[in-house]
Amino acid sequence: MSQVHLRAALNAIPTYTPGRSVAGAIKLASNEMGYPPLPSVIAAITEAAQDMNRYPDNSSGALGRALADRFGVSPDQITVGCGSVALCEQFIQATCGEGDEVIYGWRSFEAYPILTKVVGATAVTAPLLAGEALNLPALAAAITENTRLIFVCNPNNPTGTALRTVELQAFLDQVPPRVLVVIDEAYREFVDDDDVPDGIEIARGRDNVAVLRTMSKAYGLAGLRVGYAVAAPEVTTALHKVALPFSVSTLAQAAALASLESAPELLERCQQVVLERARVRAQLLELGYSVPESQANFVWLPLRDQSAAFAQHCEVAANVIVRAFNDADAGGVRITISRPHENDAFLSAAASFPR
Ligand SMILES: *Cc1c(COP(=O)(O)O)cnc(C)c1O
């Protein structure tokens, strides 16, 4: 047994569980894009590899300017991170010390509790509504003197549900200006309901609202690790202070830039996913499953104590790996929407699951 003195707080922190990859299986467990990078993106990565003896641009300057241009914000409002999960941690580090509080709905993105506790902050959660959507009034009611940060995941991972403009505005109006709200829009590009607000638009004129997005999902670069935050300049400065130096690689910056240049083609793929999402949900409803309406690239089956058995069945019956979350009262299964033949394999397993 090692005698090393480790932080006692770590005993209460779960290890992040990624979606499983099984050789030869159809992986619908991590909300990845089911298509490989475009040839132009691979060419940009290959060319950037020539400079691998040099450190990356620590400020991701060219990429930051391209993002600022695209969204009509100032470059001093953009932070590029090693995946948006790194930026989640930077937001917590920038706002919280020991004992400060971070609020989020539950279930939501599993990294929130881990990152909150690693930094030594206190997690405060509010359960989802009966339809699996975030309960904004409950999040607002949880605010105390010690609250520093609120994560609002929209659409919510893993339930796929999305907040509408009026309710989100009303919530933001109730949050004191000293509390930072981070709207995590990892799945923004899959939203097709005009009444689901664009966080970057809703954050204009609100200095305590920041938006988090990623190149991992819609842009298909999960393996390269690039995410970005749009925030007030003072918040952006703080995010840069707590960043791990050089964590966004030269390859990642080049691939993200090339992907933004090919955005129309890549976003067209997202529209295919949106069409498939409607098809998969309709078939699941027909099979008798309860399926909340999703605005993301996955659907959620709130199967509660049947979740593990369902995931096991998908693997055995159709060689499909889905993601089960096994808590007793908030558990369910999240299934990524991918290419049609992969979705069909999943649907065949859902049809043969004995219930
Ligand atoms: C996938 C995901 C992220 C993290 O994406 P990165 O790959 O780290 O950019 C962040 N937030 C939510 C809600 C996600 O689902």
The ligand as a Tripos MOL2 file, in Angstrom:
@<TRIPOS>MOLECULE
LIG
   15    15     1     0     0
SMALL
NO_CHARGES

@<TRIPOS>ATOM
      1 C1        -19.5770   16.7290  -24.6720 C.3       1 LIG1
      2 C2        -19.8930   17.8650  -23.7420 C.ar      1 LIG1
      3 C3        -18.9330   18.8000  -23.3610 C.ar      1 LIG1
      4 C4        -17.4740   18.5980  -23.5680 C.3       1 LIG1
      5 O1        -17.0480   18.6120  -24.7880 O.3       1 LIG1
      6 P1        -15.4790   18.7270  -25.0910 P.3       1 LIG1
      7 O2        -15.2040   17.5310  -25.9080 O.co2     1 LIG1
      8 O3        -14.7250   18.7610  -23.8140 O.co2     1 LIG1
      9 O4        -15.4050   20.0120  -25.8110 O.co2     1 LIG1
     10 C5        -19.2950   19.8670  -22.5810 C.ar      1 LIG1
     11 N1        -20.5450   20.0050  -22.1670 N.ar      1 LIG1
     12 C6        -21.4920   19.1250  -22.4820 C.ar      1 LIG1
     13 C7        -22.8550   19.3250  -21.9740 C.3       1 LIG1
     14 C8        -21.1930   18.0180  -23.2630 C.ar      1 LIG1
     15 O5        -22.1290   17.1150  -23.5240 O.3       1 LIG1
@<TRIPOS>BOND
     1     1     2 1
     2     2     3 ar
     3     2    14 ar
     4     3     4 1
     5     3    10 ar
     6     4     5 1
     7     5     6 1
     8     6     7 2
     9     6     8 1
    10     6     9 1
    11    10    11 ar
    12    11    12 ar
    13    12    13 1
    14    12    14 ar
    15    14    15 1
@<TRIPOS>SUBSTRUCTURE
     1 LIG1         1 GROUP 0 **** ****
